[in-house]
Amino acid sequence: MRKFLMTGALALSMTLTAVAGAAAETNLSVESTPVAELMADEKAKAVLEKHLPGIGAHPSYDMFKGMTLVELKPYSEGQITDDTLAAIKSELATD
């Protein structure tokens, strides 16, 4: 009986870990996800390159890759606008 319970608990733990991992993958955000993490996700990278062409090749990429897009906005010389953030946010939310 004890072995059965331990096996069941282990299976439940593994399932919850997998679900949590999948949920974490879909929680990409302009407010809380660093640019480098967005660029590491293929879908998010395509969205970023669509709205901010060349962001991954920007000469200052290494300096801002740890920032979120919201944090980066004031330094973007108008390249990142509220409309840009809204569009990126919307596309990241859809699958």
N, C-alpha and C positions, 0 to 999 in steps of 0.2 A: 504494500500500500504506500509506504513512504517513497519507494522508488518511482511509483506512478505519479505521486504528487510533485516530486522533484522534476521529473520529465515534463510534466504539464507546466510547471512554473518556468522552466527553462524555455519551453516553446512559446509561452506567453511573453516572456521577456524579449526573445528574439523578434517576435512579431511586433511588439511595441517599439523596439529599436528601429525596425525597418520602416514602420509607419512614421515615426518621428523624423527619420532621415529623409523620407519622401516629402514630408511637410516642410522641412527645412529648405529643401531644394526649391520649393515653390514660393518661398517667402522673400524673394528678391525685391528690393525696394529702393527708390531714389532717395528716401530719407535715412535709411539705416544700413544699406549695403555698400561697402567700399567699391570704388570703380574697378579695382583689380578683380574683385570677386564677381562683379557683373561681367567683366571681360572674360573670365574663366568659364562662364556658362555660355554655350554656343548660341542659344536662343537670345539671351540678354545681349550678347555681343553684337548680334545682327541688328537688334533694336537700337543699340547705342550707335553703331556705325551708320544706320539709316538716318537718325536724327542729329548725330554729331559726327559727320564724316571725318575720318582720320584721327579720332580720339586716341586709338591705341598706338598710333605712330607719332603722336604729338611729342615735340622735343622735351617738354616738361612732364611727360607721363610718369616717370619715376618719382617726381616730387608730389604729384597729386593722386596717385593711384590708391593711396590709403584713405582718401577723403570720399565722402558720399557726393552725389551730384548736387544735392541741396547745399552742402558745404562749399562745393566748388563754384557754384553759380556766381557769387560776388567777384570772383577772380577771372571769370570767363570772357570778360570784355564784351558782354552782350550775346555771346554764342549760346549760353544756356539761359533760356527765358522761362517764365512760368508756364507758357504754352508748351514749350519743349518738355519740361518736366512732366506736365500733365499727359502729354502724348506717350512719353516713355513709360510712365506709371501705368497707363491704360493698357499698353501692349504687354507689359510684364505680367499684368494681372490675367490676361487671356492666355489660353493654352492652345 
